[in-house]
Amino acid sequence: MDFDISDRMKDVLARMDAIVREHIIPLETRFVREGLRAVEPELAAVRARVKEAGLWAPQMPADAGGMGLSLVDHGLVSEVLGQSPLGHYCFNCQAPDAGNMEILHKYGTPEQKRRYLDPLVAGDIRSCFSMTEPDTAGSNPTLLACRAVKDGDDYVITGRKWFTTAADGAAFAIVMAVTDP
């Protein structure tokens, strides 16, 4: 496997680094002292700048509105964006949204993609991820007790979740449940 960084990726990383250093890191003090809501207008401006620069959603395929980077390239991107706790958010590749985008892109129905994936990739909404259950050792997927049972065209979910990542402000949740125990 070739681990050399291409000229294209060197350019991408340099442009991302400049945005992180010039526009994101300066917001950190206010973010820590006053919270996310205090810096939302500035973050929206940074996100618009990132989109305009063609650096949006690096983990997503180009046909889904992203950059279509390889996993190795995305690792390099994460190193640059990880300079700030706001970095991944500003480039729309933060957890749990990034993973939820990938789940919906691969497994979502056309309706789910239209309703959830498209606005999530666009950065218009946020999502959450619900896996952790109270009576098991954290987030072990082999021990899930929450069930999803088919009922006509729907699934009925029964069970309890102990923690849901990024629930505050999320437009929808990806719930991990057992369908065939």
C-alpha positions in Angstrom: 0.0 0.0 0.0 1.3 3.4 -0.9 1.2 5.8 2.0 2.8 8.8 0.1 0.7 11.9 0.4 -0.4 13.1 -3.0 0.0 16.6 -4.2 -3.8 17.0 -4.1 -3.9 15.9 -0.5 -1.0 18.2 0.5 -3.0 21.1 -1.0 -6.2 20.0 0.8 -4.5 19.6 4.1 -2.8 23.0 3.8 -6.1 24.7 3.0 -7.8 22.9 5.9 -5.0 23.8 8.3 -5.3 27.5 7.3 -9.0 27.5 8.0 -8.5 25.8 11.4 -5.7 28.1 12.5 -7.2 31.4 11.1 -10.9 30.9 11.7 -11.6 28.1 14.2 -8.9 28.1 16.9 -9.6 31.8 17.6 -13.2 30.9 18.6 -12.2 28.3 21.2 -11.9 30.7 24.2 -15.4 32.0 23.7 -16.6 28.4 23.0 -15.2 27.1 26.3 -16.3 30.1 28.4 -19.7 30.8 26.9 -20.7 27.5 25.1 -21.6 26.5 21.6 -24.6 28.9 21.2 -22.3 31.9 21.8 -20.2 31.1 18.7 -22.8 29.6 16.4 -22.9 32.6 14.1 -19.2 32.5 13.6 -19.2 28.7 13.2 -21.9 29.1 10.5 -19.7 31.5 8.7 -16.7 29.1 8.9 -18.9 26.2 7.7 -20.0 28.3 4.7 -16.3 29.1 4.0 -15.5 25.4 4.1 -18.3 24.5 1.7 -17.2 27.3 -0.7 -13.7 25.9 -0.6 -14.9 22.4 -1.6 -13.7 20.9 1.7 -17.0 19.9 3.1 -17.8 16.3 4.4 -14.5 14.8 3.5 -15.7 11.3 4.6 -18.6 11.2 2.1 -18.5 10.2 -1.5 -18.5 13.0 -4.0 -21.9 11.9 -5.4 -23.4 12.3 -1.9 -22.0 15.9 -1.4 -18.7 15.1 0.1 -15.0 15.0 -1.0 -14.8 11.3 -1.5 -11.5 10.9 0.3 -10.0 7.5 1.1 -9.8 6.3 4.7 -6.1 7.0 4.8 -6.7 10.6 3.5 -9.5 11.1 6.0 -7.1 10.0 8.7 -4.7 12.8 7.6 -7.7 15.2 7.6 -8.6 14.2 11.1 -5.2 15.0 12.3 -5.5 18.5 11.0 -9.1 19.1 12.2 -8.3 17.6 15.6 -6.2 20.7 16.4 -9.5 22.2 17.7 -12.6 20.6 19.4 -14.6 22.5 16.8 -12.6 21.4 13.7 -14.6 18.3 12.7 -17.9 20.1 13.2 -16.8 23.0 10.9 -16.1 20.5 8.1 -19.2 18.4 8.8 -17.4 15.2 9.7 -18.0 15.1 13.5 -19.3 12.1 15.4 -22.0 10.9 15.4 -23.1 12.7 12.2 -20.3 11.3 10.1 -21.0 7.7 11.0 -24.8 8.3 10.7 -24.2 9.7 7.2 -22.3 6.6 6.2 -25.0 4.3 7.6 -27.7 6.1 5.7 -25.7 6.4 2.5 -25.1 2.6 2.5 -28.3 1.2 4.0 -31.0 4.0 3.8 -34.0 3.8 1.7 -34.5 6.5 -1.0 -37.0 8.2 1.4 -34.6 8.0 4.3 -31.9 9.5 2.2 -34.1 12.3 1.1 -35.5 13.0 4.5 -32.4 12.5 6.7 -29.2 12.0 4.7 -29.4 15.0 2.3 -30.0 17.6 5.0 -27.5 16.0 7.3 -24.8 16.1 4.6 -25.8 19.7 3.8 -25.3 20.6 7.4 -28.9 21.7 7.9 -29.6 19.2 10.7 -27.8 17.2 13.3 -28.3 13.6 14.3 -27.7 11.4 17.3 -26.7 7.8 17.9 -28.3 5.6 20.5 -26.6 2.4 21.5 -25.6 2.3 25.2 -27.9 0.3 27.4 -28.1 0.3 31.2 -27.8 -3.4 32.0 -24.7 -4.2 29.9 -21.1 -3.3 29.8 -21.3 0.0 28.0 -21.7 -0.2 24.2 -21.1 -3.8 23.5 -23.2 -4.5 20.4 -23.2 -8.3 21.1 -25.2 -7.6 24.3 -27.9 -5.4 22.9 -31.3 -6.1 24.6 -33.3 -3.3 22.8 -35.5 -4.9 20.2 -37.1 -3.7 16.9 -40.0 -5.9 15.9 -41.6 -5.6 12.4 -45.3 -4.5 12.6 -46.7 -4.0 9.1 -44.6 -1.4 7.4 -43.1 -0.2 10.7 -40.8 -1.4 13.4 -41.8 -1.2 17.1 -38.8 -0.5 19.3 -38.9 -1.8 22.9 -36.1 -1.5 25.4 -34.0 1.2 27.2 -31.0 3.3 26.2 -28.8 4.7 28.8 -26.9 7.3 26.8 -27.5 8.9 23.4 -24.6 10.7 21.8 -25.5 14.2 20.6 -29.2 14.0 21.5 -29.5 17.7 22.3 -30.6 19.4 19.2 -30.7 16.3 17.0 -33.3 16.0 14.3 -33.3 12.2 14.3 -31.6 9.2 16.0 -30.0 6.1 14.7 -31.0 3.5 17.3 -29.1 0.2 17.6 -31.6 -2.6 18.2 -31.8 -6.3 17.7 -34.2 -7.5 15.0 -33.4 -11.2 15.1 -32.2 -12.3 18.6 
